[in-house]
Amino acid sequence: MNSCLSGKVFRDAVISAANRLGDNKKSVDELNVFPVPDGDTGTNMSMTISNAALALKNLPDDVDVSEVAKAAASGMLRGARGNSGVILSLIFRGFSKGLEGQKTLTAELMAECLELGVKGAYKSVMKPTEGTILTVAREAAEKARECCKSINDPLIVWDKVCKQAEITLSHTPELLPQLAKAGVVDAGGKGLVLIFREMQEIFGGKTIYTPKEKTDAAAPGAVTVDSFSDVVGMYDDEIHFTYCTEMIITKSEDCAPAAELRAYLETIGDCVVVVEDDEIIKVHVHTNDPGLAIQKGLTFGQINLPKIENMKMQHETRRKQTDKEKSAPAPKHETASAPQRVEPEKEYGFVAVAAGSGIEALFRDAGADCIVRGGQTMNPSTEDILRAIESCPAHTVFVLPNNKNIIMAAEQAMKLADRKVCVLQTRNIPQGISAMLAFDPDADLSQNLVTMTEALERVSTGQVTFAARDSDFDGHIIHKGEILCMENGKLAFTEKELNKGAYKLAKKLIKSDTSFVSIFYGSDVSDETAERLLAAMQKKFSGVDINMMRGGQPVYYYIISAE
């Protein structure tokens, strides 16, 4: 009978779980049922637990289990990305709390830790939904408590935990109809099951799981995944096309040869670098149509960490900065590229999450002190948001997540910050902008919170994007590549033609009392296409003030707000 587990075993279990999930994140990503290009649950959970694994690798073999739990929880909390990553970090924070001062892990402590983790996770979700990772964790914790009444072997108890988690996962489609219709189980729950089961392997005496080795060794001097950054850096100053576009593609099982992707990209741009290994393809291209590059990339698999930069704007900014530096006195200190902590100098400040040069500029013009680049498919970590908060020179910092999958990470950053933080529940860009514009520097904090919240709730928002996969969702039969038109976060309809879809969506948003409409067009919409939409709308809605702006955002062709 194994009455307790050592700190070394618990350390190795978390590391092995991180490695296992890293190799299986693509299969978890593919369980996402909503067809917009955001299938990143597995990726977010993998990045979250991998941050813990990094913190654990240097701990000695004689470490107490309390130190392992503390380091793992801290690593996951700071590295948490997306709602699934935050929930995972909160589950493991239960171990940090329950194992404080403990040298080993017993069955009783195991049950207590799971209960604490589940309690913290449920508490942090505004409206907990059953049939998700929360249900899987809760029923697993309940099974642990039940087993502890008659069993004091943590290995046996954890095996029961894993089996219950697997059973609960299989029942998630019964709790969420959209899962049943898509024929899948909950993605977050699946990720948690993979983690729990791999930990059981280590508890049982197996060695740490080693990630799959790369079998396609590159020839000496060839471009590899590891040397990718060095190679693409050589092209960054070449501006024959406007947008420098990079992405990482997690390859699908039926992925076509990467050479086909390279051949396509060379038809829409230059400075093309495409390299691959067994699991991913890294892509760099200069193009005037980054959306076309992303859409093509989606045919090869799931896209992670896309980055689109306007090189002409960057070049002009650098030129102006260089001219300014030449005429300015020598600086007293160097400024690092990452946000640096500063002491508060004013009463209020703002941190906004946004992507796209035009949208970022709009937030800065409205008074944002720091922009965290992120949004759909690019969820910043808790640490990213925390650094931005502490680089804001204000006693009270308002955080605008501007995406429903970033709110939880922002709320965790709030708890870690060294100053007062208010996270507004902004679920999209228009809500964030409206909230900022409603801020009154002469009003007190409580008045501003009320006013800003009322402002963001008055905004009706439309988003136009594309279907990343075939789907039967919410009564809609959707085909990959179709235009998706969403009204206030819910799928309204699909279309074949971009501007037709945007026009129909605007008609749904504009009511009899609407006086102002803003439209932000994305990085893959040309000025001419946007102008045609604007002309059609001005003709139809002559009594409404319609403002068209280049947002430069990825993923969304148009973002529309109506007030």
Secondary structure by P-SEA (a helix, b strand, c coil): ccccccaaaaaaaaaaaaaaaaacaaaaaaccccccccccaaaaaaaaaaaaaaacccccccccaaaaaaaaaaaaaaacccaaaaaaaaaaaaaaaaacccccccaaaaaaaaaaaaaaaaaaccccccccaaaaaaaaaaaaaaaacccccaaaaaaaaaaaaaaaaaacccccaaaaaaccccaaaaaaaaaaaaaaaaaacccccccccccccccccccccccccccccccccccccccccccccccccccccaaaaaaaaaacccbbbbbbcccbbbbbbbcccaaaaaaaaaaaccccbbbbbcaaaaaaaaaaaaaaaaacccccccccccbbbbccccccbbbbbbccaaaaaaaaaacccccccccccccccaaaaaaaaaaccccbbbbbcccccaaaaaaaaaaacccbbbbcccccaaaaaaaaaaccccccaaaaaaaaaaaaaabbbbbbbbbcccccccccccccccbbbbcccccccccccaaaaaaaaaaaaccccccbbbbbbcccccaaaaaaaaaaaaaaccccbbbbbccccccccbbbbcc
